[in-house]
Amino acid sequence: MKRDPMWELYEKTAGKIEPHRPTLIKGIAVVAGAIALGAIIYIIMGFQTGRGQQAFARALEIHNAQVITPGSDAEKNKNSTKKTYTDEQQKYKDAAAAFDSVAASYSSFRDISRYYAAVNRAHFDPAKAQSELEQLSKDSSDVGFWSKTALAELYAATNQPDKAIEAYQKLKDNSGPLPKSLILYNLGRLYERQGKTQEAVQAYVETATANRSSDEARKAMERLNALDPEAAKKVPPEKKDEES
């Protein structure tokens, strides 16, 4: 009977492999173990990510919760399925604590949770929030960009105009998704608060020129008319859509 060529090949190969069988078995066991470990890690990470998403969503619900005055019409008509607060400061404290917990427990949500924690903490512990945002703002990610924006707002709100102007000047050169007119208008307001009328006028002119139809341009024109009517006259008029 003619022998099966595949069987002959198996016998030849088996003869060569036999002396190395113990090593191969160990190698296969190691590979199988690594695959199993990888699968376990993948499952755990998926589970952790799911739990992290839920924890982050709960913290975000607190962050977005409406503050309602007791006895008001808003309280009578509130949606019972949505979280609400009667004390604004307590809301900020609860939100910061919730985001701190997410940041500490789920690495995938650490930076974004730290950002939201700092934004909420700015309402009751601005010094600590400033330190946190300054650290986050060093990153080149989206979280880093929004931390720079929140930091500029915090500087302005805590009477640090020089730092706020410096922060907005940097954002002016790299405004990302923010309207440039918004950054320029904020700069104008800061200069005006410092009594730097010439710099404020220039910022307002740039605001109106950047986007003549924006809300910031409208407000900038109001300030220009109050500070320097002649400069206001030099701003290009708003372009109207041509009638068809």
Secondary structure, 3 states (H helix, E strand, C coil): CCCCHHHHHHHHHHHHHHHHHHHHHHHHHHHHHHHHHHHHHHHHHHHHHHHHHHHHHHHHHHHCCEECCCCCHHHHCCCCCCCEECCHHHHHHHHHHHHHHHHHHCHHHHHHHHHHHHHHHCCCCHHHHHHHHHHHCCCCCHHHHHHHHHHHHHHHHCCCHHHHHHHHHHHHHCCCCCCHHHHHHHHHHHHHHCCCHHHHHHHHHHHHHHCCCCHHHHHHHHHHHHHCHHHHHCCCCCCCCCCC
